[in-house]
């Protein structure tokens, strides 16, 4: 977040805390807060952060709301950090949800950066 020079971090305090919890131990968050099997929880988190609606069978708990809000923040961050990508995606008629596609582009860059750093 520091590299992105995000201002008004207090607005995103809940979402940033959720992100930190997932970074420290996603398995613990999934089992204790989401009360799901780890594999199911990881798939749920990935889809929800990407913007997929919470499935009807999932109880709307505080933890689920945290993941929904985190996804909203991350998509907003991706669009804000890469407006040229979002604009191009918005103009492509084949892209049905440019915010989600922009987030995927943004996230893949982060993963690539982390994988490169890990290999040093």
C-alpha positions as CSV (number, residue, x, y, z in Angstrom):
1,X,0.0,0.0,0.0
2,X,2.9,2.3,0.7
3,X,4.3,1.9,-2.8
4,X,0.9,3.0,-4.2
5,X,0.9,6.1,-2.0
6,X,-2.6,5.4,-0.8
7,X,-4.0,8.4,1.1
8,X,-6.9,8.3,3.6
9,X,-6.0,4.8,4.6
10,X,-8.4,5.2,7.6
11,X,-11.3,5.0,5.1
12,X,-10.2,1.5,4.3
13,X,-9.2,0.4,7.8
14,X,-11.6,-2.6,8.0
15,X,-10.6,-3.8,4.5
16,X,-6.9,-3.3,5.2
17,X,-7.2,-5.3,8.4
18,X,-9.0,-8.1,6.6
19,X,-6.2,-8.1,3.9
20,X,-3.6,-8.3,6.7
21,X,-5.4,-11.2,8.4
22,X,-5.5,-13.1,5.1
23,X,-1.9,-12.4,4.4
24,X,-0.8,-13.6,7.9
25,X,-3.0,-16.7,7.9
26,X,-5.7,-17.2,5.4
27,X,-6.3,-20.8,6.6
28,X,-7.0,-19.5,10.1
29,X,-9.3,-16.7,8.8
30,X,-11.2,-19.3,6.7
31,X,-11.6,-21.9,9.4
32,X,-12.3,-19.6,12.4
33,X,-14.2,-16.7,10.8
34,X,-15.7,-18.0,7.6
35,X,-16.2,-21.5,9.2
36,X,-15.4,-23.2,5.9
37,X,-13.0,-25.9,4.8
38,X,-9.8,-24.3,3.7
39,X,-10.1,-25.3,0.0
40,X,-13.7,-24.1,-0.2
41,X,-12.9,-20.9,1.6
42,X,-10.0,-20.1,-0.7
43,X,-12.2,-20.5,-3.7
44,X,-14.9,-18.4,-2.1
45,X,-12.5,-15.6,-1.3
46,X,-11.0,-15.6,-4.8
47,X,-14.4,-15.4,-6.5
48,X,-15.8,-12.9,-4.0
49,X,-12.8,-10.6,-4.3
50,X,-13.2,-10.8,-8.1
51,X,-16.8,-9.6,-7.7
52,X,-18.9,-12.7,-8.0
53,X,-22.1,-12.5,-5.9
54,X,-22.1,-14.4,-2.7
55,X,-23.9,-17.7,-3.4
56,X,-27.3,-18.3,-2.0
57,X,-26.1,-21.1,0.3
58,X,-23.5,-18.9,2.1
59,X,-24.8,-17.3,5.3
60,X,-24.2,-13.5,5.2
61,X,-21.9,-13.3,8.3
62,X,-19.6,-10.5,9.3
63,X,-16.6,-12.4,7.9
64,X,-18.4,-12.8,4.5
65,X,-19.1,-9.0,4.5
66,X,-15.4,-8.4,5.2
67,X,-14.5,-10.3,2.1
68,X,-17.1,-8.6,0.0
69,X,-15.8,-5.2,1.2
70,X,-12.2,-6.2,0.6
71,X,-13.0,-7.1,-3.0
72,X,-14.7,-3.8,-3.6
73,X,-11.7,-2.0,-2.2
74,X,-9.2,-4.0,-4.3
75,X,-11.2,-3.5,-7.5
76,X,-11.4,0.3,-6.7
77,X,-7.7,0.4,-6.0
78,X,-6.9,-1.5,-9.3
79,X,-9.0,0.9,-11.3
80,X,-7.5,4.0,-9.5
81,X,-3.9,2.7,-10.0
82,X,-4.3,1.7,-13.6
83,X,-6.9,4.1,-15.2
84,X,-5.5,3.5,-18.7
85,X,-6.1,-0.3,-18.4
86,X,-9.6,0.3,-17.1
87,X,-10.4,2.7,-19.9
88,X,-9.2,0.2,-22.5
89,X,-11.2,-2.6,-20.9
90,X,-14.3,-0.5,-20.7
91,X,-14.1,0.2,-24.4
92,X,-13.9,-3.5,-25.3
93,X,-17.4,-4.9,-25.9
94,X,-16.2,-8.4,-25.1
95,X,-15.4,-7.4,-21.5
96,X,-18.6,-7.6,-19.4
97,X,-17.1,-6.3,-16.1
98,X,-14.1,-4.1,-16.7
99,X,-13.5,-3.6,-12.9
100,X,-13.0,-7.3,-12.4
101,X,-10.7,-7.6,-15.4
102,X,-8.7,-4.5,-14.3
103,X,-8.3,-6.1,-10.9
104,X,-7.0,-9.3,-12.5
105,X,-4.5,-7.3,-14.5
106,X,-3.4,-5.4,-11.4
107,X,-3.2,-8.6,-9.2
108,X,-1.2,-10.5,-11.8
109,X,1.4,-7.7,-11.7
110,X,1.6,-8.0,-8.0
111,X,2.0,-11.8,-8.1
112,X,4.7,-11.4,-10.8
113,X,6.6,-8.9,-8.6
114,X,6.4,-11.2,-5.6
115,X,7.4,-14.3,-7.5
116,X,10.4,-12.4,-8.9
117,X,11.4,-11.2,-5.5
118,X,11.1,-14.7,-4.0
119,X,13.4,-16.1,-6.6
120,X,16.3,-13.7,-5.8
